[in-house]
């Protein structure tokens, strides 16, 4: 392989290692989010039923990786702290809590998507980087023909080999990156649905609690 083809090969190898490292880090992050969210949901349910909101907020801090805890704690904090301003004209604790949970959903979703854009970039650019190596290999093949003065296999085999290797490597890097990006993006969408549903359930629980106190 020529020096240009070697550079392409090394760059694609670096992209492959980077995509695998991002995927492994996100896999660990999502697994911990799932684990902590399940544990938080089980632990916080009795506290919400009994109206112990302050204890529920304190509990959420014990699950920093939980996407559900992030949304629930944002809503609970607004429900408890914002309740002190309930006498202010135009202030609605329920609406304020709902907006707080919506902001938490957006913020947590962006955190879960962190570094996934790198996978998308690798998935779209790796084939073109491999194609660049292909073009270089074809150029070397024609250069070999020009030097030898003939079109025999010996004159073009080296350049064609470079072209095929870089093309194959570009696809080898891009295909797993596309699969992994779609896999993790689907996970993020599921987490977002879980956060939205948790926020809606918390809002219903708060409305029931407020109605019970009013009665």
N, C-alpha and C positions, 0 to 999 in steps of 0.2 A: 504494500500500500504506500502511496505517496504521502508527503507530509500534510497536504490538505485533507486527504481522506482520513488520515490519522487524527487530525484535529476534529473533524466531524464525528468520528467514532468516539473520541474522548468526551466531547460535549454531550453527545447523546447518552453516553454511559453516566455522566454526571446528572443529567435530567432524570434518568431512570432511578438512580439512587435517591435523588431528591423526592421524586414522586412516591417512592416506597416509604421514605422516612415520614413524609407528611401523612400518608395513609395510615401508617402504624400509630402515629401520634393522635390522629383524629379517632382512630378505632378505640384507643385507650380512653380518650376523652368521652366518647359517646357511651362506652360501656360503663364508665363511672357515673355518667349522668343518668343512665337508665337504672343502675343499681341504687343510687342515692335517692332518686325520685320515688321509686317503689317503697323504700324504707321511710321516706318522709311522709308519703301519703298515708301509710298505715299509722304512723305515730301522730300525725296532726289531726286526723279525723275526730277522735274523741275530744280533743281540745276545742275544736270548732263547735261541736255539738253542745258542749257545756258553756260556750261563750267565753272561754279563757283565751282571749285574743293576744294579750301580752305574752303569755307562755308560748303561744303558737309562733309569734315573731321571734322569740328567743330560740325556739327549736329550729327554725329555718336557718339560723346562722351555723348550725352544726352540720348542714348539708350544702357546702359551698359549690359543689359541682352539679347540684340538682337544678334543672331548668324549671321544674314545677315549683320548687321552693323559692326561686327568684321571683316568679310572678306572684305567688301567694303572699310572700312577705311584703312585696310592694303594695299590694292591695290592702293587706292588714294594717300596715303602717299608716296608710292614708285614712283608713276607716277609724283608727284609734286617735291619731294625732289630729286629723281633720275634723273630728267630732267636736273638738273644743271651739271650732269656729262655726258651728252650726247656726249660731244666732246672727251671723253676718248676712246682710241681704244679698241674695243671688248665689249664696254658697250652698251647694248640694254635696253632701258627703258621698253619696252613692256615685254620682257622676265623677267626682274627683277620684274616687277609688278605681272606677272603671278606666279612667284615663291613665292612672298610674300603672295599672296592670297592662294596658295596651303598650305603654312606653317600655315596660319591662319585657314584654314579648318581643318587641322590635330589637331592643338592645341584646337580649339573650340570643335571638336568632342570628344576629350579626356576629356574635362571639362564636357561635357554633359553626358558622360558615368560614371562620378565619382560616386562611391558607388554602381553602378549597379553590380559590381563583387561580392559584398556581397550578393545580392539577388541570384545570380547564385550559390554561395557556399551553401547558406541555402537550395536552391532547391535540390541540389544534396546530401547534407549530412543529412538533416532532416529525410528521410526515414531510413537511416542506424542507426541514433541515436534512432529512434523508434524501430528498429529491435534489438538494444542492450537491450532496455527495455523489449522487447519480450522474449529474451533469459533469462534475469534475472527472468522474471515472470515464465517461464517454469521451471527454476532451483528451484524456490521457491515452485512450484507445486510438483515437485518430492521430495523436502525436506519435504513437508507436508505429502506426502505418506509415507516417511520413518519414520517420527516421529509417525504417527498414526498407522503404521503397516498395513494399508489397502488402497485400491484405491477408496474409496468412494468419492462422490461429495464434501462433506464437507472438505475433506483433500486437494483437488486440486483447489477448486473454487477460493480461494484468489489469488493463483499464476496465474491462467488462466485469471482472471479479470485484474491483473496488465499487463499481456502480451497484452491483447486486447486493453486496454486503451492507453498504450504507442505506440502501432502500429497505432491506429487511430489518435493519436495526431501527430505522425510523418508525416502521410499523410496530416493531416489538415494543418500543417505548410508548407509542401513542395509544395502542389498543387497550392495555391495562389502565392507562391514565383515564381514558374515556369511561371505562367500566367502573373504576373506583370513584370518579367524580359523580357519576349518576347514582351510584350506590349511596354515597354519603349525602348527596343532595336529597335523596329520598328519605334518608334518616332525619335530616333537618326538617323536612316537611312534616314528618310524623311528630317530631318533637314540638313543632309549632302548633299542630292540632291539639296535642296534649296540653300545652300551655293555655291555649284559647279555651279549651273545655274546662280546665281547672279554674281559670278566671271566672268563667260563667257560673260554675258551681259555687265558688266562693261568694260571688255576688248574690246568688239566690240564698245562700246560708245567712249572709249578713242581713238581707231584707227580712228573712223569717225571724232572725234574732231581734231586729229592731221592732218588728211588729209585735213580738212576744213581750218586749219591754214596755211598749206603748199600751198594751192591753193590761 
